[in-house]
Amino acid sequence: MGLRLKEFLAGCRDEAPLQLGVIPFGMLYGIGAVAAGMPVWLAQLTSMVVFAGAAQLVIVQMLSAAAGALPIGLTAALLNLRHLLYSASVAGHVRHLPRRWRVVLAYLLTDEAYAVAILRYTRPEAADQEQAEPDLRHWYFLGCGLTLWGCWQLSTALGIAFGARIPPEWDIDFAVPLTFIALLTLLVKERAGQAAALVAALAVLALAALPFRLGLVLAIVLGLLAGAAVAREARE
């Protein structure tokens, strides 16, 4: 087996367990999109182009509440601010790659893909391995991202096709918080991440009464600011 294929399959393998939470997450989006009045083709195309689970869920919820284009766009943008931190975190590892690779990996850089791929980049033995042989870890990253992308498209399609047949008592909404709890167990190991998670959690509770889920948006911003402040203090 070639080294590239080996890295790619390892990324697929390590990403696969997280899909147990992604499948009902994607189904929730598909169900909500159709319920909000989106055409089937647009609901599926949105998953293919936007590929941002939390933002997609909030968008369809705001559409259902007849929110305007400006608050929907602003909310989606703020929700995805965390991807700037993901990009900054992996930039040093992929800077040497051709532009075509960086474009593809940037598109695939979502919560679950980042959580698994960054652990591969930061393993203690990674630096020695990088010097001993060609750095092919971007193939691992690609495996993580494509596994997640394929699962997200399939789960969206399942939600669109079969959402109306799912019994209400199944209550698959639990998948969303469980997915992010699983990510936290992977990533919150440093003080900056711990501070960001704690501040965001407290802010969500304190601001839960705000309309259009603006409390969630503000909690994300406050968490990012807290994490950045702790990281800056640690560097100094």
Secondary structure, 3 states (H helix, E strand, C coil): CCHHHHHHHHHHHHHHHHHHHHHHHHHHHHHHHHHCCCCHHHHHHHHHHCCCHHHHHHHHHHHHCCCCHHHHHHHHHHHCCHHHHHHHHHHHHHCCCCHHHHHHHHHCCCHHHHHHHHHHHCCCCHHHHHHHCCCCHHHHHHHHHHHHHHHHHHHHHHHHHHHHHCCHHHCHHHHHHHHHHHHHHHHCCCHHHHHHHHHHHHHHHHCCCCHHHHHHHHHHHHHHHHHHHHHHHHHC
